[in-house]
Amino acid sequence: MKAPPIPEEFNTIVEFLVPDIQYLYPNVEDLFDTRLQEMTTAQRNIVKNYLDELLSGKYQEEDLRVMWRASEARLLPFWGDEGSCAEFLKIMRSRVAASLV
């Protein structure tokens, strides 16, 4: 099943996932937290709802990988058969949820 269109708010976060980003942020959670601080509650809710949909169980790993490659991110949370886009999106969703508390 094809993933839903990528909202601009999602790309606002992942566009910073570029080569050498590890020199600016010690871990991806810090990157997410920094990007989320710059967003309104409404924007964060859009991202959370999008992630909830992606992680609802309707989409296979390959569907999530296709979506990720179509996003503004320039780093992959997977390589070939290695890694998991779903697991990376779960980390992102947990940071978004924490920012809404």
Secondary structure in CASP SS format (residue, H / E / C, confidence):
PFRMAT SS
TARGET T0000
AUTHOR 0000-0000-0000
METHOD secondary structure of the structure
MODEL  1
M C 1.00
K C 1.00
A C 1.00
P C 1.00
P C 1.00
I C 1.00
P C 1.00
E H 1.00
E H 1.00
F H 1.00
N H 1.00
T H 1.00
I H 1.00
V H 1.00
E C 1.00
F C 1.00
L C 1.00
V C 1.00
P C 1.00
D C 1.00
I H 1.00
Q H 1.00
Y H 1.00
L C 1.00
Y C 1.00
P C 1.00
N C 1.00
V H 1.00
E H 1.00
D H 1.00
L H 1.00
F H 1.00
D H 1.00
T H 1.00
R H 1.00
L H 1.00
Q H 1.00
E C 1.00
M C 1.00
T C 1.00
T H 1.00
A H 1.00
Q H 1.00
R H 1.00
N H 1.00
I H 1.00
V H 1.00
K H 1.00
N H 1.00
Y H 1.00
L H 1.00
D H 1.00
E H 1.00
L H 1.00
L C 1.00
S C 1.00
G C 1.00
K C 1.00
Y C 1.00
Q C 1.00
E H 1.00
E H 1.00
D H 1.00
L H 1.00
R H 1.00
V H 1.00
M H 1.00
W H 1.00
R H 1.00
A H 1.00
S C 1.00
E C 1.00
A C 1.00
R C 1.00
L C 1.00
L C 1.00
P C 1.00
F E 1.00
W E 1.00
G C 1.00
D C 1.00
E E 1.00
G E 1.00
S C 1.00
C H 1.00
A H 1.00
E H 1.00
F H 1.00
L H 1.00
K H 1.00
I H 1.00
M H 1.00
R H 1.00
S H 1.00
R H 1.00
V H 1.00
A H 1.00
A H 1.00
S H 1.00
L C 1.00
V C 1.00
END
